[in-house]
Amino acid sequence: MEPDPRFDEAIHAPTRLRICGLLRPVDSADFAVLRSTLGLSEANLSKTLRSLVALGYVRTDKAASPSRADARRTTTVALTSHGRRAFDAHLAALRDLANGRLAPSVDREDD
């Protein structure tokens, strides 16, 4: 079932949109893979993920790495069900816009 179109300014920011797009088809992704794929610094990706976590769109999990002998942990990132619905609705709104229809509403970020 196609979601109701809903433009979401919090997702629409380029880096956030790319993160959501990368996470949508997978259960989760490693922080380092996202950083490398997006060409972002660790600090920039961390800041962006914190904002998506605060919105309830993304969750992060830290765990000991089975491939490391030291105590460093790896971080995995995943869209929440709320984040998936918001991203799907945002994409539907973009499709409507591309087809000459305006989205009925806009979610605004409170930053």
DSSP file (Angstrom, degrees, kcal/mol; ACC not computed):
  #  RESIDUE AA STRUCTURE BP1 BP2  ACC     N-H-->O    O-->H-N    N-H-->O    O-->H-N    TCO  KAPPA ALPHA  PHI   PSI    X-CA   Y-CA   Z-CA
    1    1 A M              0   0    0      0, 0.0     0, 0.0     0, 0.0     0, 0.0   0.000 360.0 360.0 360.0 131.9    0.0    0.0    0.0
    2    2 A E        -     0   0    0      1,-0.1    87,-0.1    90,-0.0     2,-0.0  -0.530 360.0-121.5 -72.4 131.7    1.3    3.4   -1.0
    3    3 A P        -     0   0    0      0, 0.0    -1,-0.1     0, 0.0     3,-0.0  -0.335  32.4 -94.6 -70.2 156.1    1.8    5.8    2.0
    4    4 A D        -     0   0    0      1,-0.1    89,-0.2    -2,-0.0    88,-0.1  -0.555  50.7-105.2 -66.5 130.4    0.0    9.1    2.1
    5    5 A P        +     0   0    0      0, 0.0     2,-0.3     0, 0.0   100,-0.2  -0.358  49.4 166.9 -60.9 132.7    2.4   11.7    0.7
    6    6 A R        -     0   0    0     83,-2.0     2,-0.2    80,-0.2    87,-0.2  -0.811  29.4-139.8-152.1 106.0    3.9   13.9    3.4
    7    7 A F  E     -a  106   0A   0     98,-1.3   100,-2.7    -2,-0.3     2,-0.5  -0.474  18.9-163.5 -67.1 132.1    6.8   16.2    2.7
    8    8 A D  E >>  -a  107   0A   0     98,-0.2     4,-2.1    -2,-0.2     3,-0.8  -0.919  14.4-167.5-125.7 104.7    9.2   16.1    5.7
    9    9 A E  H 3> S+     0   0    0     98,-2.2     4,-0.9    -2,-0.5    99,-0.1   0.789  88.8  62.0 -62.1 -27.8   11.7   18.9    5.9
   10   10 A A  H 34 S+     0   0    0     97,-0.3    -1,-0.3     1,-0.2     3,-0.1   0.853 112.7  35.9 -67.1 -33.6   13.7   17.0    8.6
   11   11 A I  H <4 S+     0   0    0     -3,-0.8    -2,-0.2     1,-0.1    -1,-0.2   0.792 105.2  71.6 -84.8 -30.6   14.3   14.2    6.1
   12   12 A H  H  <  +     0   0    0     -4,-2.1    -2,-0.2     4,-0.1    -1,-0.1   0.722  65.8 108.1 -66.3 -23.9   14.7   16.4    3.1
   13   13 A A  S  X S-     0   0    0     -4,-0.9     4,-2.9     1,-0.1     5,-0.3  -0.324  83.6-116.0 -53.4 135.3   18.1   17.9    4.1
   14   14 A P  H  > S+     0   0    0      0, 0.0     4,-2.3     0, 0.0     5,-0.2   0.837 110.0  43.3 -50.3 -48.1   20.6   16.2    1.7
   15   15 A T  H  > S+     0   0    0      2,-0.2     4,-2.4     1,-0.2     5,-0.2   0.920 116.6  47.7 -67.3 -41.3   22.6   14.3    4.1
   16   16 A R  H  > S+     0   0    0     -3,-0.2     4,-2.7     2,-0.2     5,-0.2   0.909 111.7  51.0 -64.0 -41.3   19.6   13.1    6.1
   17   17 A L  H  X S+     0   0    0     -4,-2.9     4,-2.4     1,-0.2    -2,-0.2   0.915 111.2  47.8 -62.3 -43.3   17.9   12.1    2.8
   18   18 A R  H  X S+     0   0    0     -4,-2.3     4,-2.2    -5,-0.3    -1,-0.2   0.895 111.4  50.4 -65.7 -40.4   20.9   10.1    1.7
   19   19 A I  H  X S+     0   0    0     -4,-2.4     4,-2.3     2,-0.2    -2,-0.2   0.953 112.8  45.9 -62.0 -49.6   21.2    8.3    5.1
   20   20 A C  H  X S+     0   0    0     -4,-2.7     4,-2.1     1,-0.2    -2,-0.2   0.895 111.8  52.9 -61.2 -39.7   17.5    7.4    5.1
   21   21 A G  H  < S+     0   0    0     -4,-2.4    -1,-0.2    -5,-0.2    -2,-0.2   0.877 111.1  46.0 -63.6 -38.5   17.8    6.2    1.5
   22   22 A L  H  < S+     0   0    0     -4,-2.2    -1,-0.2     1,-0.2    -2,-0.2   0.862 117.2  44.0 -71.1 -35.9   20.8    4.0    2.3
   23   23 A L  H >< S+     0   0    0     -4,-2.3     3,-1.3    -5,-0.2    56,-0.3   0.760  94.7  79.6 -81.4 -24.7   19.1    2.5    5.4
   24   24 A R  T 3< S+     0   0    0     -4,-2.1    -1,-0.2     1,-0.3    -2,-0.1   0.873  96.0  41.4 -56.0 -45.2   15.7    2.0    3.8
   25   25 A P  T 3  S+     0   0    0      0, 0.0     2,-0.3     0, 0.0    -1,-0.3   0.519 112.3  61.9 -84.6  -0.8   16.4   -1.3    2.0
   26   26 A V  S <  S-     0   0    0     -3,-1.3    53,-0.3    -4,-0.2     3,-0.1  -0.812  77.0-128.1-122.4 161.2   18.5   -2.9    4.8
   27   27 A D  S    S-     0   0    0      1,-0.3     2,-0.3    -2,-0.3    52,-0.2   0.904  88.9 -27.2 -70.4 -41.7   17.9   -4.0    8.4
   28   28 A S        -     0   0    0     50,-0.1     2,-0.3    -3,-0.1    -1,-0.3  -0.974  57.2-143.4-163.9 167.3   20.9   -2.0    9.6
   29   29 A A  E     -B   77   0B   0     48,-2.4    48,-3.0    -2,-0.3     2,-0.2  -0.988  28.1-105.5-140.2 149.1   24.3   -0.6    8.4
   30   30 A D  E  >  -B   76   0B   0     -2,-0.3     4,-2.3    46,-0.2     3,-0.4  -0.528  26.3-128.1 -73.4 138.1   27.6   -0.2   10.1
   31   31 A F  H  > S+     0   0    0     44,-3.2     4,-2.9     1,-0.2     5,-0.2   0.903 110.0  52.6 -51.6 -46.4   28.5    3.4   11.0
   32   32 A A  H  > S+     0   0    0     43,-0.3     4,-2.3     1,-0.2    -1,-0.2   0.859 107.8  50.8 -63.4 -35.3   31.9    3.1    9.3
   33   33 A V  H  > S+     0   0    0     -3,-0.4     4,-2.9     2,-0.2     5,-0.2   0.920 111.6  47.5 -68.2 -43.4   30.2    1.9    6.1
   34   34 A L  H  X S+     0   0    0     -4,-2.3     4,-2.8     2,-0.2     5,-0.3   0.942 112.0  50.5 -60.2 -47.2   27.8    4.8    6.1
   35   35 A R  H  X>S+     0   0    0     -4,-2.9     5,-1.7     1,-0.2     4,-1.1   0.924 115.3  42.4 -57.1 -46.9   30.6    7.3    6.8
   36   36 A S  H  <5S+     0   0    0     -4,-2.3    -1,-0.2     2,-0.2    -2,-0.2   0.920 115.0  48.9 -67.7 -45.3   32.7    5.9    3.9
   37   37 A T  H  <5S+     0   0    0     -4,-2.9    -2,-0.2     1,-0.2    -1,-0.2   0.890 117.8  40.4 -63.0 -40.6   29.7    5.6    1.5
   38   38 A L  H  <5S-     0   0    0     -4,-2.8    -1,-0.2    -5,-0.2    -2,-0.2   0.620 103.8-128.9 -85.3 -13.5   28.6    9.2    2.2
   39   39 A G  T  <5 +     0   0    0     -4,-1.1     2,-0.2    -5,-0.3    -3,-0.2   0.859  58.4 144.3  68.0  35.5   32.1   10.6    2.3
   40   40 A L      < -     0   0    0     -5,-1.7    -1,-0.2    -6,-0.2     2,-0.1  -0.680  53.6-109.9-104.2 158.0   31.4   12.3    5.6
   41   41 A S     >  -     0   0    0     -2,-0.2     4,-2.5     1,-0.1     5,-0.2  -0.456  33.0-112.7 -75.3 159.9   33.6   12.9    8.6
   42   42 A E  H  > S+     0   0    0      1,-0.2     4,-2.5     2,-0.2     5,-0.2   0.906 118.4  50.6 -59.2 -42.3   32.9   10.9   11.7
   43   43 A A  H  > S+     0   0    0      2,-0.2     4,-2.4     1,-0.2    -1,-0.2   0.907 110.5  48.4 -64.4 -42.7   31.8   14.1   13.5
   44   44 A N  H  > S+     0   0    0      2,-0.2     4,-2.2     1,-0.2    -2,-0.2   0.926 114.0  45.7 -65.2 -45.0   29.5   15.2   10.7
   45   45 A L  H  X S+     0   0    0     -4,-2.5     4,-2.8     2,-0.2     5,-0.2   0.915 112.3  52.0 -64.7 -42.1   27.8   11.8   10.5
   46   46 A S  H  X S+     0   0    0     -4,-2.5     4,-2.4    -5,-0.2    -2,-0.2   0.926 110.7  47.6 -59.2 -45.8   27.5   11.5   14.3
   47   47 A K  H  X S+     0   0    0     -4,-2.4     4,-1.6     2,-0.2    -1,-0.2   0.917 113.3  47.5 -62.6 -44.2   25.8   14.9   14.5
   48   48 A T  H  X S+     0   0    0     -4,-2.2     4,-1.8     1,-0.2    -2,-0.2   0.909 111.9  49.8 -65.5 -42.0   23.4   14.1   11.7
   49   49 A L  H  X S+     0   0    0     -4,-2.8     4,-2.7     1,-0.2     5,-0.2   0.890 105.8  57.2 -64.7 -38.4   22.5   10.7   13.2
   50   50 A R  H  X S+     0   0    0     -4,-2.4     4,-2.4     1,-0.2    -1,-0.2   0.904 107.1  48.8 -58.4 -40.2   21.9   12.3   16.6
   51   51 A S  H  X S+     0   0    0     -4,-1.6     4,-1.4     2,-0.2    -1,-0.2   0.895 112.0  47.8 -68.2 -38.3   19.3   14.6   15.0
   52   52 A L  H  <>S+     0   0    0     -4,-1.8     5,-2.3     2,-0.2     6,-1.1   0.853 111.6  50.8 -69.4 -34.0   17.6   11.6   13.3
   53   53 A V  H ><5S+     0   0    0     -4,-2.7     3,-1.2     4,-0.2    -2,-0.2   0.920 107.3  53.6 -65.7 -43.7   17.6    9.7   16.6
   54   54 A A  H 3<5S+     0   0    0     -4,-2.4    -2,-0.2     1,-0.3    -1,-0.2   0.828 107.9  50.9 -61.1 -32.0   16.1   12.7   18.4
   55   55 A L  T 3<5S-     0   0    0     -4,-1.4    -1,-0.3    -5,-0.1    -2,-0.2   0.609 115.3-118.3 -78.7 -12.4   13.3   12.7   15.8
   56   56 A G  T < 5S+     0   0    0     -3,-1.2    27,-0.5    -4,-0.5    26,-0.3   0.620  85.9 112.9  83.5  13.4   12.7    8.9   16.4
   57   57 A Y  S   <S+     0   0    0     -5,-2.3    23,-2.3    -6,-0.2     2,-0.3   0.744  75.7  30.3 -88.3 -26.0   13.6    8.1   12.7
   58   58 A V  E     -C   79   0B   0     -6,-1.1     2,-0.4    21,-0.3    21,-0.2  -0.943  61.3-160.0-134.5 150.6   16.9    6.2   13.4
   59   59 A R  E     -C   78   0B   0     19,-2.7    19,-2.3    -2,-0.3     2,-0.4  -0.974   8.6-154.3-127.7 149.4   18.3    4.1   16.2
   60   60 A T  E     -C   77   0B   0     -2,-0.4     2,-0.4    17,-0.2    17,-0.2  -0.939   5.6-166.0-121.3 146.7   21.9    3.3   16.9
   61   61 A D  E     -C   76   0B   0     15,-2.4    15,-3.0    -2,-0.4     2,-0.4  -0.997   5.5-155.5-132.2 135.7   23.3    0.2   18.7
   62   62 A K  E     +C   75   0B   0     -2,-0.4     2,-0.3    13,-0.2    13,-0.2  -0.914  21.8 163.2-111.4 138.6   26.8   -0.2   20.0
   63   63 A A  E     -C   74   0B   0     11,-2.2    11,-2.8    -2,-0.4     2,-0.1  -0.984  44.5 -88.2-149.0 156.5   28.3   -3.7   20.5
   64   64 A A  E     -C   73   0B   0     -2,-0.3     9,-0.2     9,-0.2     7,-0.1  -0.409  47.5-119.2 -62.9 141.9   31.6   -5.3   21.0
   65   65 A S    >   -     0   0    0      7,-1.1     3,-1.3     5,-0.2    -1,-0.1  -0.753  13.6-155.6 -88.8 122.3   33.2   -6.1   17.7
   66   66 A P  T 3  S+     0   0    0      0, 0.0    -1,-0.1     0, 0.0    -2,-0.0   0.715  94.5  56.5 -68.4 -17.8   33.9   -9.8   17.2
   67   67 A S  T 3  S+     0   0    0     -3,-0.0     2,-0.4     2,-0.0    -2,-0.0   0.463  96.9  76.6 -92.5  -0.7   36.7   -9.0   14.7
   68   68 A R    <   -     0   0    0     -3,-1.3    -3,-0.0     4,-0.1     0, 0.0  -0.876  59.8-157.8-113.7 143.5   38.6   -6.8   17.1
   69   69 A A  S    S+     0   0    0     -2,-0.4    -1,-0.1     2,-0.0     2,-0.1   0.614  76.2  72.1 -89.2 -14.1   40.9   -7.9   19.9
   70   70 A D  S    S-     0   0    0      1,-0.1    -5,-0.2     2,-0.0    -2,-0.1  -0.242  96.9 -99.4 -94.2-174.1   40.6   -4.5   21.8
   71   71 A A  S    S+     0   0    0     -7,-0.1    -1,-0.1    -2,-0.1    -2,-0.0   0.411  75.9 126.2 -88.9   1.8   37.6   -3.1   23.7
   72   72 A R        -     0   0    0     -8,-0.1    -7,-1.1     1,-0.1     2,-0.3  -0.283  49.0-144.8 -63.0 147.4   36.4   -0.8   20.9
   73   73 A R  E     - C   0  64B   0     -9,-0.2     2,-0.3   -11,-0.0    -9,-0.2  -0.804   3.1-131.2-113.4 155.1   32.8   -1.2   19.9
   74   74 A T  E     - C   0  63B   0    -11,-2.8   -11,-2.2    -2,-0.3     2,-0.5  -0.751  15.9-139.9-101.3 153.4   31.1   -0.9   16.6
   75   75 A T  E     - C   0  62B   0     -2,-0.3   -44,-3.2   -13,-0.2     2,-0.4  -0.950  12.4-165.1-114.8 128.8   28.0    1.1   15.9
   76   76 A T  E     -BC  30  61B   0    -15,-3.0   -15,-2.4    -2,-0.5     2,-0.4  -0.868   7.0-154.7-109.8 150.3   25.1    0.0   13.8
   77   77 A V  E     +BC  29  60B   0    -48,-3.0   -48,-2.4    -2,-0.4     2,-0.3  -0.961  15.6 171.6-126.9 138.6   22.4    2.3   12.5
   78   78 A A  E     - C   0  59B   0    -19,-2.3   -19,-2.7    -2,-0.4     2,-0.3  -0.994  34.3-112.2-145.3 150.0   18.9    1.4   11.4
   79   79 A L  E     - C   0  58B   0     -2,-0.3   -21,-0.3   -53,-0.3     2,-0.1  -0.619  34.7-132.5 -74.0 140.1   15.7    3.2   10.5
   80   80 A T     >  -     0   0    0    -23,-2.3     4,-2.6    -2,-0.3     5,-0.2  -0.391  28.3-103.2 -80.1 170.2   12.9    2.8   13.0
   81   81 A S  H  > S+     0   0    0      1,-0.2     4,-2.2     2,-0.2     5,-0.2   0.892 127.6  51.9 -62.5 -36.8    9.4    1.8   11.9
   82   82 A H  H  > S+     0   0    0    -26,-0.3     4,-2.4     2,-0.2    -1,-0.2   0.906 109.7  49.3 -62.5 -42.0    8.5    5.5   12.4
   83   83 A G  H  > S+     0   0    0    -27,-0.5     4,-2.7     2,-0.2    -2,-0.2   0.879 109.4  51.5 -65.4 -39.6   11.5    6.5   10.3
   84   84 A R  H  X S+     0   0    0     -4,-2.6     4,-2.7     2,-0.2     5,-0.2   0.925 111.5  46.9 -63.2 -44.4   10.5    4.1    7.5
   85   85 A R  H  X S+     0   0    0     -4,-2.2     4,-2.4     2,-0.2    -2,-0.2   0.921 113.9  47.9 -63.8 -43.2    7.0    5.4    7.4
   86   86 A A  H  X S+     0   0    0     -4,-2.4     4,-2.2     2,-0.2    -2,-0.2   0.915 113.8  46.9 -64.2 -42.9    8.2    9.0    7.3
   87   87 A F  H  X S+     0   0    0     -4,-2.7     4,-2.6     2,-0.2    -2,-0.2   0.925 112.7  48.9 -65.4 -44.6   10.8    8.3    4.6
   88   88 A D  H  X S+     0   0    0     -4,-2.7     4,-2.1     1,-0.2    -2,-0.2   0.905 112.7  48.2 -62.2 -41.4    8.2    6.4    2.5
   89   89 A A  H  X S+     0   0    0     -4,-2.4   -83,-2.0    -5,-0.2     4,-2.0   0.877 110.9  51.6 -65.7 -37.5    5.7    9.3    2.9
   90   90 A H  H  X S+     0   0    0     -4,-2.2     4,-2.3     2,-0.2    -2,-0.2   0.919 109.3  49.3 -65.6 -43.6    8.4   11.8    2.0
   91   91 A L  H  X S+     0   0    0     -4,-2.6     4,-2.5     1,-0.2    -2,-0.2   0.894 109.3  52.6 -62.3 -39.1    9.3    9.9   -1.2
   92   92 A A  H  X S+     0   0    0     -4,-2.1     4,-2.3     1,-0.2    -1,-0.2   0.892 109.0  50.1 -62.5 -39.1    5.6    9.7   -2.1
   93   93 A A  H  X S+     0   0    0     -4,-2.0     4,-2.5     2,-0.2    -2,-0.2   0.889 110.1  49.9 -66.4 -39.0    5.4   13.5   -1.7
   94   94 A L  H  X S+     0   0    0     -4,-2.3     4,-2.6     2,-0.2    -2,-0.2   0.893 109.7  51.0 -66.0 -39.6    8.5   13.9   -3.9
   95   95 A R  H  X S+     0   0    0     -4,-2.5     4,-1.4     2,-0.2    -2,-0.2   0.921 110.8  49.2 -62.3 -43.0    6.9   11.7   -6.6
   96   96 A D  H  <>S+     0   0    0     -4,-2.3     5,-3.4     1,-0.2     3,-0.3   0.929 111.2  49.5 -60.3 -44.9    3.7   13.8   -6.4
   97   97 A L  H ><5S+     0   0    0     -4,-2.5     3,-1.7     1,-0.2    -2,-0.2   0.909 108.8  52.1 -60.7 -43.1    5.8   16.9   -6.8
   98   98 A A  H 3<5S+     0   0    0     -4,-2.6    -1,-0.2     1,-0.3    -2,-0.2   0.785 109.7  51.1 -64.1 -26.4    7.7   15.5   -9.8
   99   99 A N  T 3<5S-     0   0    0     -4,-1.4    -1,-0.3    -3,-0.3    -2,-0.2   0.234 126.7 -99.3 -95.7  12.3    4.3   14.7  -11.3
  100  100 A G  T < 5S+     0   0    0     -3,-1.7     2,-0.4     1,-0.3    -3,-0.2   0.613  86.3 120.2  84.1  12.6    3.0   18.3  -10.8
  101  101 A R      < -     0   0    0     -5,-3.4     2,-0.3    -6,-0.2    -1,-0.3  -0.908  57.5-132.8-109.5 138.7    1.0   17.6   -7.6
  102  102 A L        -     0   0    0     -2,-0.4    -8,-0.1    -3,-0.1    -9,-0.0  -0.673  25.8-108.9 -88.8 143.6    1.8   19.4   -4.4
  103  103 A A        -     0   0    0     -2,-0.3   -97,-0.1     1,-0.1    -1,-0.1  -0.434  24.4-129.2 -66.3 143.3    2.0   17.5   -1.1
  104  104 A P  S    S+     0   0    0      0, 0.0     2,-0.3     0, 0.0    -1,-0.1   0.761  81.7  11.3 -69.1 -25.6   -0.9   18.2    1.2
  105  105 A S        -     0   0    0   -100,-0.2   -98,-1.3     2,-0.0     2,-0.4  -0.969  61.8-140.0-150.9 164.1    1.2   19.0    4.2
  106  106 A V  E     -a    7   0A   0     -2,-0.3     2,-0.5  -100,-0.2   -98,-0.2  -0.994  11.3-144.0-129.8 129.8    4.7   19.7    5.4
  107  107 A D  E     -a    8   0A   0   -100,-2.7   -98,-2.2    -2,-0.4     2,-0.4  -0.815  24.3-151.6 -87.0 131.4    6.4   18.5    8.6
  108  108 A R        -     0   0    0     -2,-0.5     2,-0.2  -100,-0.1  -100,-0.0  -0.866  10.2-125.4-110.0 139.8    8.6   21.2    9.9
  109  109 A E        -     0   0    0     -2,-0.4     2,-0.0     1,-0.1  -101,-0.0  -0.574  12.2-143.1 -78.2 141.4   11.8   20.7   11.9
  110  110 A D              0   0    0     -2,-0.2    -1,-0.1     1,-0.2    -2,-0.0  -0.169 360.0 360.0 -99.2  40.0   11.9   22.6   15.2
  111  111 A D              0   0    0     -2,-0.0    -1,-0.2     0, 0.0    -2,-0.0   0.451 360.0 360.0 -86.4 360.0   15.6   23.4   15.1
